[in-house]
Amino acid sequence: MDNQHLSALLEQMTLEEKIAQMLQLVVSYFVGSEEDGRITGPMESLGITEETVNQVGSILGLGGAAKVIQVQQTHLKNDRLGIPMIFMADIIHGYKTIFPIPLAIGCSWDQELAEQSAAIAAKESAVSGLHVTFAPMVDLVRDARWGRVMESTGEDPYLNSLFARAFVRGFQGEDLTNDVSRVAACVKHFAAYGAGEGGREYNTVDLSERQLREYYLPAYKAALDEGCELVMTSFNTVHGSPATGNRALMRDLLRTEWGFDGVLISDWGAVIELIAHGVAEDEAEAAYLAVQAGVDIEMMTSCYVKHLPELVRKGKINESLIDEAVLRILNLKNNLGLFENPFRGADPEAEREIVYCDEHRAVSRELASNSCVLPLQPEQRIALIGPFAHSKDILGPWSWMGAEEDITPLDTAIQAIIPPANMLIAEGSDIDTITEKQWQEAIEIARKSDVIVLALGESSHMSGEGGSRADIALPEAQLQLITHLRTLDKPMVAILFNGRPLDLHGVHDQVDAVLEAWFPGSEGACAITDILYGEVNPSGRLSMSFPYAVGQVPVYYNHYNTGRPKKESEPDNRYASKYLDIPNEPLFPFGYGLSYTEFKYGEMMLSEEVITSDCSLQITTTITNTGKREGEEVVQLYIRDISGEVVRPMKELKSFSKVLLQPGESKKVSFTVTEEQLRYHHSDLSYSSDAGEFAVFIGSNSRDVVERRFRLLK
């Protein structure tokens, strides 16, 4: 359908029909029974009529090809103009085949695998009838207390931007209209949702415009530059105004400055929450603020359908605003090919063959292996103890269609490759409780073994949305378990299942090895087994720092210096920027991770010591695998502007390269640095570089680097 036909369709719609297109409801409003698909549900709670439901533009949270086809058929019969609905859902890290949580995917530093995981999620979603996923979440996060760190790819704007692009490519492909195995992506949460005060969900965000543009906006922009079809508003304030009613953010920045003309959707209930924020007196004012800001779809509240018609008729809102929003919604439906094929890729027979197939699970296993981070080298003979020894709660939050009955737990995965007599299993403790019987059983079997492997962590409910925690250590019960087992003086390996960086005191200082597995997804237990028994050499590197203690949080590598920085040469200087009781540095820094082999870095060579905007700098070093195993190193390049117009970070990631090396093999690694990479937002928000001195660093993480200097002339 071309633009002329879309405009003609819009002209046929009544005001109420237009505004109904701007409402999104959950499945309970549509599916009364699987037999007839009648419209039922709690319509009274939103104050809407069956007629409004018949005209709704999109539906949230229904998956399954047969059900989607049934509901769409019923809707097309009831809608006067036969306008199809869009089916949307939160497909965050997989549909039925669950991949590691996005924070773990970030630790893979592997854009190709990230894109492949999104393409598989799209394929399974599309054949099951879905059209839009509310992903990727690209919020930059620096506070591990926030539960939704698990949904982000970490603390670095450059790395987050690369993953944002990869996920969008994977979800949408190259031809969304004709490729029915893809779905439209919705980048979220716009903007700066990850900067909530105190790491508390839905909390206030107060950033300078410079901070916002320098660190928090780049990943959203990268997703949109990749062609992302939708944007979701965030729950938080931006410059004192809630994002969902923030005209400066949505109209001026997103629409005008960035040129985004796709669909802007609120998060769940965010329009009516403008009242609780204190910027709207009632639902009518909330609707006014949101539509003026440019929000096209209101998710799961009814301020629009109840109040926009009257606001238009009274002349408080120009109907052209409604037309703009509805035309964007119709255009999205057209881009998805729904007018020609309202059932799009939904196919019950193909669904049975594609969803959770062996091919998809194999990719999940590979990505899980690449996402695990190894701070120490573990032993390989085990006695398995801990609440995750037999747990199937390894999918993580947002694994909407993932089924625990399909999951292989860790003990079963290990028993599949070793003689049963070689492993003893005990629960040891629950997630947050421990009994004397539990730890005594654990000690009894530990005495009979050579090596203890502890399967520890958070339950999936302890992170994700609404999962903020003030204390991010392991629950005390699990720390007690470690203490009891430590008395045996046997080698101990800890495998951690969690959705956030943890305070690892009581773990890393008590055990001999730690494997950070995150919530690794459908094939996570098998991937961990591959690593434990040496079939896979881990190559994951942290995309978010692990704090030394929660009191450091937020802690991140690309911080500013101060006028009184802590100096190694003056450890007793009280009047420096430091803590009296803990280090300034995180326990494990951004980019950190080890391997079953070791790598040696050669001298860093610079092609020039002075560059201009017309020439680039070539940086080379040689990496050697000095161990006995094949391994993959993530070579990281950082830059610091020594003296800027405003304070600049101590380091900024500018590039990286994954290098696979055989034992004894050496490879030259080269990077190119241009003047464009040295630009930043100045105090007047202009974006440019400064002439002067720069430090360039190469290393295996943000801490362990070698340094050289060069100058930029302008």
C-alpha positions in Angstrom: 0.0 0.0 0.0 1.5 3.3 -1.0 1.3 6.6 0.9 -1.6 7.8 -1.1 -3.7 4.8 -0.1 -2.6 5.1 3.5 -3.7 8.8 3.5 -7.0 7.7 1.9 -7.5 5.1 4.6 -6.9 7.7 7.3 -9.5 10.0 5.8 -12.1 7.3 6.1 -11.5 6.9 9.8 -13.6 8.6 12.5 -11.8 10.5 15.3 -12.6 7.6 17.7 -11.3 5.0 15.2 -8.1 7.0 14.9 -7.5 7.3 18.6 -8.3 3.6 19.1 -5.3 2.8 16.8 -3.2 4.6 19.4 -4.2 2.2 22.2 -2.4 -1.1 23.0 -4.0 -3.7 25.2 -2.9 -7.0 26.6 -4.2 -10.3 25.3 -6.9 -10.7 28.1 -8.9 -8.0 26.4 -9.2 -10.1 23.3 -9.1 -13.8 24.0 -12.1 -15.1 26.0 -11.6 -18.7 25.1 -9.4 -20.6 22.6 -12.5 -21.9 21.0 -14.1 -18.7 19.8 -11.7 -15.9 20.5 -14.5 -13.6 21.8 -13.6 -10.2 23.1 -13.9 -10.2 26.9 -11.6 -9.1 29.7 -11.5 -6.4 32.3 -12.7 -3.5 30.1 -14.3 -1.8 33.0 -11.0 -1.3 34.7 -9.9 1.0 31.9 -13.3 2.5 31.2 -13.4 1.4 27.6 -16.1 -0.2 25.5 -16.2 -3.3 23.4 -16.4 -1.0 20.4 -13.1 0.5 21.3 -11.5 -2.9 21.7 -12.8 -3.8 18.2 -10.8 -0.9 16.8 -7.6 -1.2 18.8 -4.4 -0.9 16.8 -2.1 -3.3 18.6 -2.0 -6.2 21.1 0.6 -7.1 23.7 1.7 -10.5 24.9 0.1 -13.0 22.7 2.2 -15.7 21.1 1.5 -18.9 19.2 0.6 -19.0 15.5 -2.9 -20.5 15.8 -4.0 -18.1 18.6 -2.6 -15.1 16.7 -4.4 -16.1 13.5 -7.6 -16.6 15.4 -7.5 -13.3 17.2 -6.6 -11.4 14.0 -9.4 -13.0 12.1 -11.9 -12.0 14.8 -10.5 -8.5 14.8 -10.7 -8.1 11.1 -14.4 -9.1 11.2 -15.1 -6.6 13.9 -13.1 -3.6 12.7 -15.2 -1.5 10.3 -12.3 -0.8 8.0 -10.6 -4.1 8.4 -7.4 -2.6 9.7 -5.1 -5.4 11.0 -3.6 -5.3 14.5 0.1 -5.4 15.3 1.1 -8.2 17.7 3.9 -7.1 20.0 5.9 -8.8 22.8 9.0 -8.6 25.0 11.4 -10.9 23.1 14.4 -9.8 25.0 16.9 -12.6 24.8 15.1 -15.3 22.9 11.5 -16.5 22.2 11.4 -20.2 23.0 15.1 -20.8 22.5 16.5 -18.6 25.3 19.9 -17.0 24.9 22.1 -15.6 27.7 20.8 -12.4 29.2 21.9 -9.3 27.2 24.5 -8.4 29.8 26.1 -11.8 29.2 25.9 -11.3 25.5 27.7 -8.0 26.0 30.5 -10.0 27.7 30.9 -12.0 24.5 32.1 -8.9 22.7 30.8 -10.8 19.6 28.5 -8.7 17.4 28.0 -11.5 14.9 26.7 -14.0 17.5 24.6 -11.2 19.0 23.0 -10.5 15.6 22.5 -14.3 15.0 20.8 -14.6 18.4 18.4 -11.8 17.5 17.7 -13.3 14.0 16.8 -16.6 15.6 14.6 -14.9 18.2 12.9 -13.0 15.3 12.4 -16.2 13.3 10.8 -18.1 16.2 8.7 -15.0 17.1 7.5 -14.3 13.5 6.5 -17.9 12.8 4.6 -17.8 16.1 2.6 -14.7 14.8 4.5 -11.8 16.4 5.4 -8.6 14.5 7.3 -6.4 17.0 9.7 -7.1 19.8 10.4 -4.6 22.6 14.1 -4.9 22.2 16.9 -4.0 22.2 17.2 -2.3 25.5 20.3 -0.1 25.1 20.3 1.8 28.4 23.8 2.5 29.6 24.2 1.2 33.2 26.7 2.0 35.9 24.8 0.9 39.0 24.7 -2.9 39.6 21.9 -2.4 42.2 19.4 -1.7 39.4 17.7 -4.9 38.5 17.5 -4.2 34.8 21.3 -4.2 34.3 20.7 -7.8 33.0 18.8 -6.3 30.0 21.7 -4.0 29.0 25.0 -4.8 27.4 26.9 -2.8 29.9 28.6 0.5 31.0 30.3 1.6 27.8 28.6 3.8 25.1 30.8 2.5 22.3 30.3 -1.2 23.0 26.6 -0.7 23.7 26.2 1.1 20.3 27.8 -1.8 18.5 25.5 -4.3 20.1 22.5 -2.0 19.5 23.2 -2.1 15.8 23.8 -5.9 15.8 20.5 -6.6 17.6 18.5 -4.4 15.2 20.1 -6.0 12.2 19.3 -9.4 13.6 15.6 -8.6 14.4 14.8 -6.7 11.2 17.0 -8.0 8.5 17.4 -6.1 5.3 13.8 -6.3 4.0 11.2 -6.2 6.8 8.3 -6.0 4.4 9.0 -9.1 2.4 11.1 -11.2 4.9 8.4 -12.6 7.1 11.0 -14.3 9.3 11.9 -11.0 10.8 10.2 -8.6 13.3 10.3 -4.9 13.8 12.6 -3.8 16.7 11.7 -1.2 19.3 14.7 0.4 21.0 14.2 1.3 24.7 14.0 3.0 27.1 14.3 6.5 25.8 16.1 8.0 27.5 18.7 7.4 30.3 16.5 4.9 32.2 19.6 3.1 33.4 20.7 6.2 35.4 18.0 6.0 38.1 19.1 7.4 41.5 20.2 4.8 44.0 19.8 2.0 41.4 16.1 2.0 42.2 13.6 1.0 39.6 11.5 3.8 38.0 13.4 6.4 40.0 14.4 9.9 39.2 17.2 10.6 36.7 19.0 13.9 36.9 21.8 14.3 34.3 23.4 17.3 32.6 22.8 17.7 28.9 26.5 16.9 28.3 26.3 13.6 30.3 23.1 12.6 28.5 24.6 13.3 25.0 28.1 11.9 25.7 27.2 8.6 27.4 23.5 7.8 27.4 22.2 8.8 24.0 24.8 7.2 21.6 23.4 3.7 21.7 19.8 4.8 21.0 21.1 6.8 18.1 23.0 3.8 16.8 19.9 1.7 16.9 18.0 4.3 14.9 20.8 4.7 12.4 20.5 1.0 11.8 16.8 1.5 10.9 15.0 0.6 14.1 11.3 1.0 13.5 10.0 1.9 17.0 11.2 3.7 20.2 9.8 3.1 23.7 9.6 5.9 26.2 11.3 5.5 29.6 9.6 5.8 33.0 12.1 8.3 34.4 12.4 12.0 34.3 14.8 13.7 32.0 15.8 17.3 32.9 12.9 17.4 35.4 10.2 16.2 33.0 9.0 12.6 32.7 10.1 11.1 29.4 6.6 10.2 28.3 5.5 13.8 28.5 8.8 15.4 27.6 8.3 17.4 24.5 11.9 18.6 24.4 13.2 15.1 24.5 10.7 13.5 22.1 9.7 16.2 19.7 12.8 18.4 19.6 15.6 15.8 20.0 14.1 12.5 18.8 11.8 13.8 16.0 13.4 17.0 14.8 17.1 16.8 15.6 17.5 13.1 14.8 14.8 12.9 12.2 13.0 9.8 13.6 9.6 9.4 12.0 8.8 5.9 13.3 6.4 4.9 16.0 6.9 6.1 19.6 5.2 3.9 22.2 4.9 4.5 25.9 6.1 1.8 28.3 3.4 0.0 30.3 1.1 2.6 32.0 3.6 5.4 31.6 1.0 7.9 30.3 -1.2 7.8 33.3 1.9 7.8 35.6 2.4 11.5 34.6 -0.1 12.1 37.3 2.0 10.4 40.0 5.1 12.2 38.7 3.3 15.4 39.5 3.2 17.0 36.0 -0.4 16.2 35.2 -3.4 16.9 37.3 -5.6 14.2 35.8 -5.9 11.7 32.9 -6.9 14.4 30.4 -3.8 16.4 31.1 -1.7 13.3 31.0 -3.1 12.5 27.5 -2.5 16.1 26.4 1.1 16.1 27.5 1.9 12.7 26.0 0.4 13.4 22.6 2.0 16.8 22.5 5.3 15.1 23.2 4.7 12.8 20.2 3.8 9.5 21.9 1.9 7.5 19.2 0.8 4.5 21.2 -0.4 4.4 24.8 0.3 1.0 26.4 -2.2 -0.3 28.8 -3.9 2.8 30.0 -6.8 4.6 28.4 -6.1 8.3 28.8 -6.0 8.7 25.0 -9.3 7.0 24.1 -11.1 8.5 27.0 -9.9 12.1 26.7 -8.4 12.9 23.3 -11.7 13.2 21.4 -12.9 15.8 23.8 -9.6 17.7 23.8 -9.8 17.8 20.0 -13.4 18.9 19.9 -12.6 21.7 22.4 -9.7 22.8 20.3 -7.1 22.1 22.9 -5.4 19.6 20.6 -5.2 19.9 16.9 -6.5 16.8 15.1 -3.4 17.0 12.9 -1.4 15.6 15.9 -3.7 12.6 16.0 -3.4 12.2 12.2 0.4 12.3 12.4 0.4 9.6 15.1 -2.1 7.3 13.3 -0.3 7.7 10.0 2.9 6.5 11.6 1.1 3.5 13.0 -0.5 2.7 9.7 2.9 3.1 8.0 4.4 0.6 10.4 1.7 -1.9 9.6 2.4 -1.3 5.9 6.1 -1.8 6.4 5.3 -5.1 8.0 3.1 -6.0 5.0 0.0 -6.5 7.2 -2.4 -4.9 4.8 -1.6 -7.5 2.2 -1.1 -10.4 4.7 -2.6 -9.7 8.1 -1.3 -13.1 9.3 2.2 -12.4 8.0 4.6 -15.2 9.0 2.2 -17.0 11.4 2.3 -20.7 10.5 1.4 -23.4 13.1 3.0 -26.2 11.1 6.3 -24.4 10.5 6.2 -23.2 14.1 6.5 -26.8 15.3 9.6 -27.3 13.2 11.3 -24.0 13.8 10.8 -23.1 17.4 13.4 -24.5 19.8 15.0 -26.6 17.0 18.4 -28.2 17.4 20.0 -25.6 15.2 18.8 -22.7 17.3 19.8 -24.4 20.6 23.3 -25.0 19.2 23.7 -21.2 18.7 22.4 -20.6 22.2 25.1 -23.0 23.5 27.9 -21.3 21.6 26.8 -17.9 22.8 26.6 -19.1 26.4 30.1 -20.4 26.1 31.4 -17.1 24.7 29.5 -15.1 27.4 31.0 -16.8 30.5 33.8 -14.9 32.2 36.6 -16.7 34.0 38.6 -14.7 36.6 40.6 -17.8 37.7 41.5 -21.1 36.2 39.3 -23.9 37.6 40.0 -27.5 38.3 38.0 -30.1 36.4 37.2 -32.9 38.8 34.1 -32.0 40.8 31.6 -32.6 43.6 28.6 -30.4 42.8 27.1 -28.5 45.7 24.7 -25.5 45.8 21.2 -24.3 45.1 21.9 -24.3 41.4 23.3 -27.8 41.2 19.9 -29.1 40.0 18.1 -25.8 39.4 16.4 -25.1 36.1 16.1 -21.4 37.0 18.9 -20.5 34.6 16.9 -18.7 31.8 16.7 -15.4 33.6 14.1 -12.6 33.6 12.2 -11.9 30.4 12.4 -15.5 29.1 8.7 -15.2 28.3 8.2 -18.3 26.3 11.1 -20.3 27.8 10.0 -23.4 29.6 11.9 -24.8 32.5 10.7 -28.3 31.7 12.9 -28.1 28.5 16.0 -27.1 30.5 18.9 -29.5 31.3 20.2 -28.6 34.8 23.9 -28.5 35.6 24.1 -31.9 37.3 22.4 -33.7 34.4 24.7 -31.9 31.9 27.8 -33.0 33.7 26.6 -36.5 34.4 26.1 -36.9 30.6 29.9 -36.8 30.0 31.4 -38.4 33.1 30.9 -41.7 34.9 28.2 -41.3 37.6 30.5 -42.5 40.3 32.8 -39.6 39.7 30.3 -37.0 40.9 28.4 -36.5 44.2 25.6 -33.9 44.4 24.1 -32.0 47.4 21.9 -28.9 47.5 23.9 -27.4 50.4 21.5 -24.6 50.8 18.5 -22.9 49.2 18.9 -19.5 47.5 18.5 -17.6 50.8 18.1 -20.2 53.6 20.3 -22.9 54.9 19.7 -25.7 57.4 22.1 -27.8 59.4 21.0 -30.9 57.6 21.8 -29.3 54.2 25.3 -28.1 55.0 26.1 -31.3 56.9 25.1 -33.4 53.8 27.3 -31.1 51.7 30.3 -31.6 53.9 29.8 -35.3 53.9 30.0 -35.6 50.2 32.7 -33.0 49.9 34.9 -35.1 52.1 34.7 -37.9 49.6 35.6 -35.8 46.6 38.8 -34.2 45.3 37.3 -30.9 44.1 34.2 -29.0 45.2 32.2 -27.1 42.5 29.7 -24.6 44.0 26.7 -23.7 41.9 25.6 -20.4 43.4 23.7 -17.2 42.6 20.5 -15.2 42.5 17.1 -16.5 41.6 15.8 -14.9 38.4 13.3 -12.9 40.5 16.2 -11.1 42.2 17.0 -9.2 39.0 15.1 -7.8 36.0 12.4 -5.3 36.2 11.4 -4.5 39.7 14.5 -6.3 40.9 16.6 -3.6 42.5 18.8 -4.6 45.4 20.6 -2.5 48.0 22.8 -5.4 49.0 24.2 -7.1 45.9 26.3 -9.8 47.7 25.2 -13.4 47.5 22.5 -14.2 50.0 24.0 -15.0 53.5 22.9 -18.6 53.3 25.2 -19.3 50.4 28.1 -17.4 52.0 27.6 -19.6 55.1 27.7 -22.7 52.8 31.1 -21.5 51.5 32.4 -20.9 55.0 31.4 -24.4 56.1 33.0 -26.1 53.1 36.2 -24.0 53.3 37.1 -25.8 56.6 37.8 -28.9 54.5 40.7 -27.2 52.8 39.8 -28.6 49.4 40.0 -26.8 46.0 36.7 -25.0 45.4 35.3 -23.6 42.1 32.3 -21.3 42.2 29.9 -21.0 39.2 27.7 -17.9 39.5 24.2 -17.6 38.0 23.1 -14.0 38.3 21.7 -11.1 36.5 24.0 -8.3 37.7 27.6 -7.8 38.8 27.8 -8.9 42.4 29.8 -7.9 45.5 31.9 -11.1 45.6 33.3 -10.8 49.1 32.9 -14.1 50.8 33.2 -15.8 47.4 36.3 -14.7 45.4 38.4 -14.6 48.6 37.3 -18.1 49.7 37.3 -20.2 46.6 40.1 -21.0 44.1 38.2 -20.2 40.9 35.1 -18.3 39.8 33.2 -18.8 36.6 30.7 -16.0 35.9 27.9 -17.8 34.0 25.2 -15.1 34.3 21.7 -16.5 33.4 23.0 -18.5 30.4 19.8 -19.5 28.7 18.4 -22.7 27.3 21.8 -24.5 26.7 23.6 -22.8 29.6 24.3 -25.9 31.7 25.8 -27.7 28.7 27.9 -24.7 27.8 29.2 -24.5 31.4 30.0 -28.2 31.3 32.0 -27.6 28.0 34.1 -25.0 29.9 34.6 -27.0 33.1 35.9 -30.0 31.2 38.0 -28.0 28.8 36.0 -28.5 25.6 35.7 -24.8 25.3 38.3 -22.2 26.3 36.3 -19.2 27.7 36.8 -15.9 26.0 34.2 -13.7 27.8 35.2 -10.2 29.0 33.2 -8.1 31.4 31.1 -5.4 29.8 30.3 -4.1 33.3 32.7 -3.6 36.3 32.3 -5.8 39.4 32.4 -3.5 42.5 34.9 -4.2 45.3 32.0 -3.2 47.6 28.5 -1.9 47.1 29.6 1.4 48.6 31.5 2.2 45.4 28.5 1.9 43.2 28.1 3.4 40.7 31.6 2.3 39.6 32.8 2.4 36.0 36.0 2.5 34.1 35.5 5.7 32.1 35.3 8.0 35.1 36.7 11.4 35.4 39.9 12.3 37.3 39.7 14.8 40.2 41.8 17.8 41.4 43.1 15.5 44.1 43.4 12.1 42.6 44.5 9.1 44.6 48.2 8.4 43.9 50.1 5.1 44.3 53.1 7.1 45.4 51.1 8.7 48.3 49.0 5.8 49.8 48.6 7.5 53.2 47.5 10.9 51.9 44.1 11.4 53.5 43.3 14.4 51.4 42.9 12.6 48.2 39.8 11.4 46.5 39.5 7.9 48.0 37.8 5.7 50.5 39.5 5.0 53.9 38.3 1.4 54.0 38.3 0.1 50.5 40.1 0.7 47.2 38.8 3.1 44.6 39.1 0.5 41.9 36.5 -2.2 41.2 37.2 -5.8 42.1 37.1 -6.8 38.4 37.3 -4.0 35.9 35.5 -3.5 32.6 37.0 -5.7 29.9 38.4 -8.3 32.3 38.4 -12.0 31.9 40.8 -14.9 31.8 41.4 -18.0 29.7 42.9 -21.5 30.0 45.9 -20.0 28.2 47.9 -16.8 28.6 48.7 -14.0 26.2 51.7 -11.7 26.0 51.6 -8.2 24.5 54.5 -6.9 22.5 55.6 -3.3 22.2 52.9 -0.8 21.0 54.0 1.0 17.9 52.6 4.3 16.6 52.9 5.2 12.9 53.0 8.9 13.9 53.5 11.0 17.0 51.5 13.9 15.6 48.3 13.7 13.5 45.9 16.1 11.9 42.3 15.8 10.8 43.6 14.9 7.4 45.5 11.8 8.4 45.0 8.8 10.7 47.2 7.1 13.3 48.1 3.4 12.8 48.6 1.6 16.1 50.1 -1.9 16.1 51.1 -4.5 18.6 51.9 -8.2 18.6 50.0 -10.7 20.7 51.5 -14.1 21.5 49.8 -17.1 23.0 52.3 -18.3 25.5 50.2 -21.1 26.9 49.4 -24.7 25.8 45.9 -24.2 24.6 44.3 -22.5 21.7 42.6 -19.3 22.9 40.9 -16.1 21.9 42.1 -12.8 23.3 40.0 -9.6 23.2 42.6 -6.9 22.4 41.2 -3.5 23.6 42.2 0.0 22.6 41.5 3.0 24.8 42.2 6.7 24.5 42.4 9.6 26.9 42.3 13.3 26.0 44.9 14.6 28.4 43.6 18.2 28.5 40.1 19.0 27.1 37.8 22.0 27.1 35.9 20.1 29.8 37.1 17.2 31.9 37.5 14.0 29.9 37.4 10.4 31.1 40.5 8.6 32.2 40.0 6.1 29.4 37.4 5.5 26.6 37.1 2.3 24.6 37.6 3.2 21.0 38.1 -0.2 19.3 38.8 -3.9 20.0 39.8 -7.0 18.1 39.2 -10.7 18.9 42.2 -12.7 18.0 42.3 -16.5 17.9 45.8 -17.9 18.5 47.2 -21.4 18.6 49.8 -22.3 21.3 53.0 -20.4 20.6 51.4 -18.4 17.8 51.9 -14.6 17.4 49.7 -12.2 15.4 50.1 -8.5 14.7 47.0 -6.5 15.7 46.4 -3.1 14.1 44.0 -0.3 14.9 43.3 3.0 13.1 42.6 6.1 15.1 41.1 9.2 13.3 40.4 12.7 14.4 36.7 11.9 14.4 37.2 9.4 17.2 38.7 12.1 19.4 35.6 14.3 19.3 33.3 14.9 22.2 30.6 17.3 23.4 32.0 20.6 24.7 30.4 22.8 27.3 28.3 24.5 24.6 27.2 21.0 23.3 29.2 21.4 20.1 30.8 18.2 19.0 34.5 18.5 18.0 38.0 17.5 19.0 40.7 19.6 20.8 44.2 20.0 19.7 46.7 18.7 22.2 48.1 15.6 23.8 46.3 12.2 23.9 47.2 8.9 25.6 46.5 5.7 23.8 46.3 2.4 25.7 46.3 -1.2 24.5 45.6 -4.2 26.8 43.6 -7.1 27.9 41.1 -5.0 29.9 40.6 -1.4 31.0 43.1 -1.7 33.9 46.0 -3.8 32.5 47.3 -1.7 29.6 50.4 -0.2 28.1 50.5 3.5 27.2 51.9 5.7 24.5 51.3 9.4 23.7 50.5 11.3 20.5 49.4 14.9 19.6 46.6 16.2 17.5 47.3 19.4 15.5 44.4 21.5 14.2 
